[in-house]
Amino acid sequence: MMTSSSKPALGILALEKGLPAGSPAANPRFTELLDLPVISETIEGGWSELVVRGDPILEPAFVAAARKLVARGAVAISSNCGFSIRHQKAVAAAVDVPVALSSLLLLPMMLSQVPRDGKVAVVTADSSNLTEDTLVIGNPSDRSRVVIGGIEGGELLRNEMVRPPVFTPVFSIQSDVEACISRLRAAHPAIKAILFECAGFPLVSRELRKNTRLPIYDIADLCRMVFASVT
């Protein structure tokens, strides 16, 4: 759902798609699940391949897009890529509204929700780029309680890494994510909760909560919480 700048809105920093500004097709897919007033601003030059691998040259573009969102009426800011966590501090310092760019910010809360002998699985679009600097863990001793799996061999990441990105059907996303979860649970029976890094995964969260019977958190959950805190 999009909104005019006259209403308080959730601002989304959106990855580059090579589309004209304001094009409906440029709107992040997961925002349709939110039932919130949303506006988005493209991160200039912020192609998936650059954001995922953490190219520091993009930081000014993140900050500039965030400031535009605030000027348009955003009362809180998030993003449509979990790897934006690398720019969390810079964006939060640049604007005077709450900033929560990645579902990875939920990790400390999730670790506190499960037993000490339980684990939290982080499911990501690309585990090779989910490096230690992207993990938000308050207590270093909790690192052993976090396990990581990715769908980097799947259709979604391949499609997102080209310019312009290619649409990926929901059934394909679900198949790859479900297979990843199955592998992780087989290797780590102590998994008690799952965190989805990728902003494409909320499209399948509800179905996979039913299938896995585990708590699953994603960027949509974080967006609802942050927006509710200021409205």
C-alpha positions as CSV (number, residue, x, y, z in Angstrom):
1,M,0.0,0.0,0.0
2,M,1.4,3.4,-0.9
3,T,0.5,6.7,0.7
4,S,0.7,10.4,0.1
5,S,3.3,12.4,2.0
6,S,0.5,14.1,4.0
7,K,0.1,10.9,6.2
8,P,2.6,9.3,8.5
9,A,4.2,6.4,6.7
10,L,6.7,3.7,7.0
11,G,9.6,4.4,4.7
12,I,11.4,1.6,2.9
13,L,14.9,1.9,1.4
14,A,14.5,-0.1,-1.8
15,L,17.2,-1.8,-3.8
16,E,17.9,-0.6,-7.3
17,K,15.7,-2.2,-10.0
18,G,16.5,0.2,-12.9
19,L,13.0,1.5,-13.0
20,P,11.6,5.1,-13.1
21,A,11.1,6.8,-9.8
22,G,7.6,6.2,-8.5
23,S,7.0,3.1,-10.6
24,P,4.6,0.7,-8.8
25,A,6.9,-2.2,-9.9
26,A,9.7,-0.7,-7.8
27,N,7.8,-1.2,-4.6
28,P,9.2,-4.0,-2.4
29,R,7.0,-7.1,-2.6
30,F,6.8,-7.8,1.1
31,T,5.2,-4.4,1.9
32,E,1.9,-5.7,0.4
33,L,1.7,-7.9,3.5
34,L,2.0,-5.1,6.0
35,D,-1.4,-3.4,5.9
36,L,0.5,-0.1,6.7
37,P,0.9,3.2,4.8
38,V,4.2,2.7,3.0
39,I,6.5,4.9,0.9
40,S,9.7,3.7,-0.7
41,E,12.8,5.4,-2.0
42,T,15.3,3.7,-4.3
43,I,18.9,3.5,-3.1
44,E,20.7,5.0,-6.1
45,G,23.1,2.4,-7.5
46,G,22.1,0.0,-4.7
47,W,21.9,-3.2,-6.9
48,S,21.5,-6.4,-5.0
49,E,25.0,-7.7,-5.8
50,L,26.6,-4.6,-4.2
51,V,24.3,-4.5,-1.1
52,V,24.7,-8.2,-0.4
53,R,28.4,-8.2,-0.5
54,G,28.6,-5.0,1.6
55,D,30.1,-2.4,-0.8
56,P,30.9,0.6,1.5
57,I,30.6,3.0,-1.4
58,L,26.8,2.8,-1.1
59,E,26.6,4.3,2.4
60,P,26.0,7.9,1.1
61,A,23.2,6.6,-1.1
62,F,21.5,4.9,1.8
63,V,21.7,8.1,3.9
64,A,20.4,10.3,1.0
65,A,17.5,8.0,0.3
66,A,16.6,7.9,4.1
67,R,16.6,11.7,4.2
68,K,14.3,11.8,1.2
69,L,11.9,9.4,3.0
70,V,11.8,11.6,6.1
71,A,11.1,14.7,3.9
72,R,8.2,12.8,2.3
73,G,6.6,11.9,5.7
74,A,8.3,8.7,6.8
75,V,8.0,8.3,10.6
76,A,10.2,5.2,10.7
77,I,12.5,3.6,8.2
78,S,13.3,0.0,7.2
79,S,14.7,-1.6,4.0
80,N,14.0,-4.5,1.6
81,C,17.4,-6.2,2.1
82,G,18.6,-7.8,5.3
83,F,22.2,-7.1,4.3
84,S,21.4,-3.4,4.8
85,I,22.3,-4.0,8.4
86,R,25.8,-2.8,7.5
87,H,24.4,0.7,7.0
88,Q,22.2,0.7,10.1
89,K,24.4,2.9,12.2
90,A,25.0,5.5,9.5
91,V,21.3,5.8,8.6
92,A,20.2,6.0,12.2
93,A,22.7,8.8,12.8
94,A,21.5,10.7,9.8
95,V,17.7,11.0,10.5
96,D,15.6,11.8,13.5
97,V,13.1,8.8,13.2
98,P,13.5,5.2,14.3
99,V,15.6,3.1,11.8
100,A,15.5,-0.7,11.6
101,L,17.0,-1.8,8.3
102,S,17.2,-5.5,8.8
103,S,15.4,-8.4,10.5
104,L,18.9,-9.3,11.9
105,L,18.2,-6.7,14.6
106,L,15.7,-9.2,16.1
107,L,18.4,-11.8,16.8
108,P,19.2,-10.9,20.4
109,M,15.5,-10.9,21.3
110,M,15.0,-14.3,19.7
111,L,18.0,-15.8,21.6
112,S,16.4,-14.6,24.8
113,Q,13.1,-16.3,23.9
114,V,14.5,-19.9,23.5
115,P,16.1,-22.2,26.1
116,R,19.8,-21.8,26.8
117,D,20.3,-25.2,25.1
118,G,18.2,-24.1,22.1
119,K,19.4,-22.6,18.8
120,V,18.1,-19.9,16.5
121,A,18.5,-20.6,12.7
122,V,19.2,-17.6,10.5
123,V,18.0,-18.4,6.9
124,T,19.5,-16.0,4.4
125,A,19.5,-15.5,0.6
126,D,23.3,-15.9,0.6
127,S,25.1,-17.5,3.5
128,S,28.5,-16.8,2.0
129,N,28.0,-13.0,2.6
130,L,26.3,-13.3,6.0
131,T,29.5,-12.6,7.7
132,E,30.2,-12.0,11.4
133,D,29.9,-8.3,11.0
134,T,26.2,-8.7,10.0
135,L,25.2,-10.7,13.1
136,V,23.7,-8.7,15.9
137,I,24.5,-10.7,19.0
138,G,24.7,-8.9,22.4
139,N,26.5,-11.6,24.2
140,P,29.5,-13.2,22.3
141,S,28.8,-16.5,24.2
142,D,25.5,-16.7,22.3
143,R,27.3,-17.1,18.9
144,S,27.3,-20.9,19.3
145,R,23.6,-20.8,19.6
146,V,23.1,-19.3,16.1
147,V,23.2,-21.5,13.0
148,I,23.1,-20.1,9.4
149,G,21.8,-21.6,6.2
150,G,21.3,-20.0,2.8
151,I,19.5,-20.5,-0.5
152,E,22.4,-19.2,-2.6
153,G,22.0,-22.1,-5.1
154,G,18.3,-21.2,-5.7
155,E,16.3,-19.2,-8.2
156,L,15.7,-16.2,-6.0
157,L,19.3,-15.1,-5.5
158,R,20.1,-15.8,-9.2
159,N,17.2,-13.6,-10.3
160,E,18.1,-10.8,-7.8
161,M,21.7,-10.6,-8.8
162,V,21.1,-9.7,-12.4
163,R,20.5,-6.1,-13.7
164,P,17.6,-5.5,-13.7
165,P,16.4,-8.3,-11.3
166,V,14.0,-10.9,-12.6
167,F,10.7,-11.8,-10.9
168,T,10.7,-15.0,-8.8
169,P,7.5,-16.9,-8.2
170,V,6.5,-17.5,-4.6
171,F,6.4,-21.2,-5.0
172,S,10.0,-21.2,-6.0
173,I,11.0,-19.2,-2.9
174,Q,9.1,-21.5,-0.6
175,S,10.6,-24.6,-2.1
176,D,14.2,-23.3,-1.6
177,V,13.6,-21.9,1.9
178,E,11.8,-25.1,3.0
179,A,14.6,-27.2,1.8
180,C,17.2,-25.0,3.6
181,I,15.2,-25.3,6.9
182,S,15.0,-29.1,6.5
183,R,18.8,-29.3,6.1
184,L,19.4,-27.0,9.1
185,R,17.0,-28.9,11.4
186,A,18.6,-32.3,10.4
187,A,22.0,-30.9,11.3
188,H,20.9,-29.0,14.4
189,P,17.9,-30.7,16.2
190,A,18.1,-28.0,18.9
191,I,16.7,-25.3,16.6
192,K,13.8,-23.6,18.4
193,A,13.1,-20.5,16.2
194,I,13.9,-19.2,12.8
195,L,14.9,-15.8,11.6
196,F,14.5,-14.9,7.9
197,E,17.2,-12.4,6.8
198,C,15.8,-11.9,3.2
199,A,13.0,-9.5,2.6
200,G,11.7,-11.9,-0.1
201,F,11.0,-14.6,2.6
202,P,8.0,-12.9,4.3
203,L,6.0,-14.0,1.3
204,V,6.3,-17.6,2.6
205,S,6.5,-17.0,6.3
206,R,2.9,-17.9,7.2
207,E,3.0,-21.2,5.3
208,L,6.3,-22.2,6.7
209,R,5.2,-21.4,10.3
210,K,2.5,-23.9,9.8
211,N,4.8,-26.5,8.2
212,T,7.6,-26.2,10.7
213,R,5.6,-25.5,13.8
214,L,8.4,-23.1,14.9
215,P,8.3,-19.4,15.6
216,I,9.5,-17.5,12.4
217,Y,10.4,-13.9,12.4
218,D,11.0,-11.7,9.4
219,I,11.4,-8.1,8.2
220,A,7.6,-7.6,8.0
221,D,7.3,-8.4,11.8
222,L,10.0,-5.8,12.5
223,C,8.4,-3.2,10.3
224,R,5.0,-3.6,12.0
225,M,6.6,-3.3,15.4
226,V,8.7,-0.2,14.6
227,F,5.8,1.6,12.9
228,A,3.4,0.8,15.8
229,S,5.9,2.3,18.2
230,V,5.5,5.8,16.7
231,T,1.8,5.8,15.6
